[in-house]
Amino acid sequence: MVAEKLTKSAWQSAPKRGLIAVVILLALPVFGLLTAFGVSTDTQLENVPRSEVVQVLAIPAFETEETDDEEFHASERILRGDTVATLLQRLNVNDAEAFKFLRTEPAAKNIFQLRPGRNLQAITDADGELQKLRYLHSPDQFLEIVRQENSFTAQELVLEPVRQTAQRSGVIKSSLYGATDEAGIPDAIANQIARVFSTDIDFHVDLRKGDSFSVIYEMLYFEGEYMRPGRVLSAEFINNGKKFEAFLFTDASGAESYFTATGTNRAKSFLRSPLEFSRVSSGFGGRMHPIMKNWRAHTGVDFAAPRGTPVWATADGTVDFVGVKGGYGNVVEVRHSNSVSTLYAHLSAFAQGVRAGTRVSQGQTLAFVGATGWATGPHLHYEFKIANVHQDPMKVALPKADPILPQYRAAFLESAQTQLSQLALVRDANFGRFE
Ligand SMILES: [Zn+2]
């Protein structure tokens, strides 16, 4: 196992809790992955089945290789207009050899792709001689330059974040994002909540004042620094008095799906709305309201939406047709299992890579709202057919999805029960805030 333990709170300006991270050499994938998890504050979540190999490591002290020499640690945020030379200067690196290495070593080329806001870290000796340099150039990867005897090595390393959990709850007053903002929930998590429950709730139109939710999700840290939100692990949403739950389950093959407390797969049935829900498209009973025409004559449902709004595949399937079809204008048709097909019309543009024969997954963007064909203004015309017979998608009993596989059922139900009580605790703990 070529994995290096990097533990130094010395990299940071202020000491943080003892989180540790493990980095893996990209060039040596045969050694496999080692994932380190932080010690969760919520011990019950340790029961959530995970596919990763979990190794809980003790909280070590900063290990220095050269105890005789003094080391200087510096960290700099890249600003607009920075060059590698100005950054090295700010990091107190005074090392012509190191700079020459960076310029000539192909494996170090990423150092010259400076992105404002990203971080550069250096360890130098008292003379400014570079010992180690790191450039965290992407969310999951960084470049590391290390001094060897009389030369340097450059490696791209994968950044394995430490996962901690956060628990929040909220009550809808005016919009989902209003509530998630108030609860301090990142947008990426709000979007996941909307997506996870979108087989039951059309967030464009179904939200009611007083609806509430609780969510447990991951926060990813690297060396004590918060990086970004991870996945929603479990959530409950009470919409118009009706309670929905979702629990993430990872099976032995690594496949992840959200299930209800009784083991029904949430993701595999159809989304209630073919329009993406996002901060931009959200509104309380707003612009996305379906215009219910006499669909028997009309054969579909029209959704008023601004031009350019992303149109989602409402379920997994295969694209059957992409192109122009008379009064429909630009159309995408998707074939799903159980003889179901869906059609999306009047589109302004198609998403990249969407063509006949393409496999698409639920929630994948197919195209964008427009007014091509016989349309008086931008809207989405959406059709839902079973065995080529038009159905009202707002009323049809949607095909049931595969429940959790029998071999996972017992483990899942047990973990779901634990998470249910956890969610209830989150809800109760926060309830007072909204009274
Ligand atoms: Zn229509």
Residues whose N, C-alpha, C, O or C-beta is under 5 A from the ligand:
A	BS01	ZN	G300 V301 D302 H381
